[in-house]
């Protein structure tokens, strides 16, 4: 079973994504409110990090860059999401994929499947 670490601070989106991912057979770990994303990902070693670019108290692109600079941080596939088209910026900072919100569930699943 593939594991997904979900770094998203919109609780409605967290609930929706968690339900969809579990229905598709993924094991989901949701970022804690005050959790350090990089530390949590390195500790839990998920197959995929699904991370929003804009969170209330953190910048997903900065977190991505920090993850990629950390020992072992290149081992996890990262799919970034945003309502803004910042695909190039995400890819330049080490993302393996980008999906523009709003997206359909099948679009998400296709991106996740293409990541391995």
N, C-alpha and C positions, 0 to 999 in steps of 0.2 A: 504494500500500500504506500503510495506517494504521500509525503508530508508537506504541508503548506504552512508557513508562518505568515500570519496576516498582520501587517502594520498599517492600521487604518483607525482614525479617531472618530469617525461618524458612526455612531452606534447602530443606526438604521442600516447602513451599508455593511457593517460588521455582521449583523444578524442575517441579512440577505445572502452575503457571500459565504458565510459559514454554512448555512442551509444548503445552498447550491453546491458548494464544494463537497460536502458530506454526501449529498445525493449522488454525486459523480464518483464517489469512492475515495476521496482524499481524506486524510487525517489532518485536522486543522488545529493549530495553536494560535490563539489571539494574543497580540501584544498587550501587556498590562498597562494601565494608565500611566504609571511613572517609570515604566521599564526602559532600560537602555537598549535600544533596538539592536545595535551591533553586538553587545555582550550577550543578549538573549539569543540571537541567531547563531553566534559561535558556540554557545552552550548547547542549544537544542539540535543543531545541525539538520535543519529541514532540507528537503529536496529543492523547494522553491520558496523564495521570499516574495510575497505579493505586497507591494508597498505603495501607498499614496504619496504623491509629490508634496501636496500641501496639507499639513496637519497643523493644528492650533499652536502647538508649542515646539514644533520642529520642522525642518525642511528635509523632505525625503531625498533630494539630490545630494545634499550635504551628508546625510546618513549613508547613502549609497557609496559616496566617495570614501568615507571613513571605513566602511566595511571592506571595500576593495583594498585599502591600504593595510588592513589588519592581517596578521598571520592566519591563514586558513580562510580568509574572507573571499577568496576567489573560487571556493569549492561549491558555493550555493548559487543556483540560478536565480536571477532577480527579474521579476516582471513589475514594471512601474505603471501606475495608473494616474490619470489626471483629467480634469475637465478642460485644461489648457493644452494646446498642442506643443509640448516640450519634448517630443520624441528625440530629436537630435541631441539636446542637452543631456537627456537621460542616457542615451547610448554612448555619448562621449565620456560620461562618468562611470561607465562599466555595466550598465543595465544589459541584460540579455534580450529584453523585449519591452515594448511599451503598448499600452492600450488606452485609447481615448474614451473618457466617460461622456455620455452614458453609452454603455455597451450591452449587447445582448449576451445571455449566458453562453450560447454556442460559440460566440466570438472569443469569450474568455477561455472556454475549454479548448478551442483550437490552438490558442496561444500557449496554454499550459502543456498540451500534448506535444507541440512542436519543440518545447524546451527539454523534452526527455522524460 
